[in-house]
Amino acid sequence: MDKLIVYGGTPLKGEIRISGAKNAALPVLVASLLADGPLEIGNVPHLQDITTTMELLGRMGVALTVGEKMTIEADATHVNSVRAPYELVKTMRASILVLGPLLARFGEAEVSLPGGCAIGSRPVNLHIKGLQA
């Protein structure tokens, strides 16, 4: 097992702020589509996928405000579209996450197959099976 050993003459002291996890923040942001009022999400990391998800939600009518200390306020009260624009969906795998909340809330959704990085085959069949259940 790899490990890191630090030798030094001074004990480490202080505090650091740990950024939130992208794979936790993305589903929570998307779940705001199901909320019947504003909600605040804290400790959101500043990453491209977060920015893209915010743009995607914003285009659907979710009002988003970025606050201090890595917080985002999302208000999906006035969502006006069930369409996820292809130019955003093609850029990230997590865009498929809007499918379930849109179907649950509006009974319809228009979401193309997601794009994203070339990690390898990551099919969306589990998402589809979940919707069929």
Secondary structure as a PSIPRED ss2 file (coil, helix, strand):
# PSIPRED VFORMAT (PSIPRED V4.0)

   1 M C   1.000  0.000  0.000
   2 D C   1.000  0.000  0.000
   3 K C   1.000  0.000  0.000
   4 L C   1.000  0.000  0.000
   5 I C   1.000  0.000  0.000
   6 V C   1.000  0.000  0.000
   7 Y C   1.000  0.000  0.000
   8 G C   1.000  0.000  0.000
   9 G C   1.000  0.000  0.000
  10 T C   1.000  0.000  0.000
  11 P C   1.000  0.000  0.000
  12 L C   1.000  0.000  0.000
  13 K C   1.000  0.000  0.000
  14 G C   1.000  0.000  0.000
  15 E C   1.000  0.000  0.000
  16 I C   1.000  0.000  0.000
  17 R C   1.000  0.000  0.000
  18 I C   1.000  0.000  0.000
  19 S C   1.000  0.000  0.000
  20 G C   1.000  0.000  0.000
  21 A C   1.000  0.000  0.000
  22 K H   0.000  1.000  0.000
  23 N H   0.000  1.000  0.000
  24 A H   0.000  1.000  0.000
  25 A H   0.000  1.000  0.000
  26 L H   0.000  1.000  0.000
  27 P H   0.000  1.000  0.000
  28 V H   0.000  1.000  0.000
  29 L H   0.000  1.000  0.000
  30 V H   0.000  1.000  0.000
  31 A H   0.000  1.000  0.000
  32 S H   0.000  1.000  0.000
  33 L H   0.000  1.000  0.000
  34 L H   0.000  1.000  0.000
  35 A C   1.000  0.000  0.000
  36 D C   1.000  0.000  0.000
  37 G C   1.000  0.000  0.000
  38 P C   1.000  0.000  0.000
  39 L E   0.000  0.000  1.000
  40 E E   0.000  0.000  1.000
  41 I E   0.000  0.000  1.000
  42 G C   1.000  0.000  0.000
  43 N C   1.000  0.000  0.000
  44 V C   1.000  0.000  0.000
  45 P C   1.000  0.000  0.000
  46 H C   1.000  0.000  0.000
  47 L C   1.000  0.000  0.000
  48 Q H   0.000  1.000  0.000
  49 D H   0.000  1.000  0.000
  50 I H   0.000  1.000  0.000
  51 T H   0.000  1.000  0.000
  52 T H   0.000  1.000  0.000
  53 T H   0.000  1.000  0.000
  54 M H   0.000  1.000  0.000
  55 E H   0.000  1.000  0.000
  56 L H   0.000  1.000  0.000
  57 L H   0.000  1.000  0.000
  58 G H   0.000  1.000  0.000
  59 R H   0.000  1.000  0.000
  60 M H   0.000  1.000  0.000
  61 G C   1.000  0.000  0.000
  62 V C   1.000  0.000  0.000
  63 A E   0.000  0.000  1.000
  64 L E   0.000  0.000  1.000
  65 T E   0.000  0.000  1.000
  66 V E   0.000  0.000  1.000
  67 G C   1.000  0.000  0.000
  68 E C   1.000  0.000  0.000
  69 K C   1.000  0.000  0.000
  70 M C   1.000  0.000  0.000
  71 T C   1.000  0.000  0.000
  72 I E   0.000  0.000  1.000
  73 E E   0.000  0.000  1.000
  74 A E   0.000  0.000  1.000
  75 D E   0.000  0.000  1.000
  76 A C   1.000  0.000  0.000
  77 T C   1.000  0.000  0.000
  78 H C   1.000  0.000  0.000
  79 V C   1.000  0.000  0.000
  80 N C   1.000  0.000  0.000
  81 S C   1.000  0.000  0.000
  82 V C   1.000  0.000  0.000
  83 R E   0.000  0.000  1.000
  84 A C   1.000  0.000  0.000
  85 P C   1.000  0.000  0.000
  86 Y H   0.000  1.000  0.000
  87 E H   0.000  1.000  0.000
  88 L H   0.000  1.000  0.000
  89 V H   0.000  1.000  0.000
  90 K C   1.000  0.000  0.000
  91 T C   1.000  0.000  0.000
  92 M C   1.000  0.000  0.000
  93 R H   0.000  1.000  0.000
  94 A H   0.000  1.000  0.000
  95 S H   0.000  1.000  0.000
  96 I H   0.000  1.000  0.000
  97 L H   0.000  1.000  0.000
  98 V H   0.000  1.000  0.000
  99 L H   0.000  1.000  0.000
 100 G H   0.000  1.000  0.000
 101 P H   0.000  1.000  0.000
 102 L H   0.000  1.000  0.000
 103 L H   0.000  1.000  0.000
 104 A H   0.000  1.000  0.000
 105 R H   0.000  1.000  0.000
 106 F H   0.000  1.000  0.000
 107 G C   1.000  0.000  0.000
 108 E C   1.000  0.000  0.000
 109 A C   1.000  0.000  0.000
 110 E E   0.000  0.000  1.000
 111 V C   1.000  0.000  0.000
 112 S C   1.000  0.000  0.000
 113 L C   1.000  0.000  0.000
 114 P C   1.000  0.000  0.000
 115 G C   1.000  0.000  0.000
 116 G C   1.000  0.000  0.000
 117 C C   1.000  0.000  0.000
 118 A C   1.000  0.000  0.000
 119 I C   1.000  0.000  0.000
 120 G C   1.000  0.000  0.000
 121 S C   1.000  0.000  0.000
 122 R C   1.000  0.000  0.000
 123 P C   1.000  0.000  0.000
 124 V C   1.000  0.000  0.000
 125 N H   0.000  1.000  0.000
 126 L H   0.000  1.000  0.000
 127 H H   0.000  1.000  0.000
 128 I H   0.000  1.000  0.000
 129 K H   0.000  1.000  0.000
 130 G H   0.000  1.000  0.000
 131 L H   0.000  1.000  0.000
 132 Q H   0.000  1.000  0.000
 133 A C   1.000  0.000  0.000
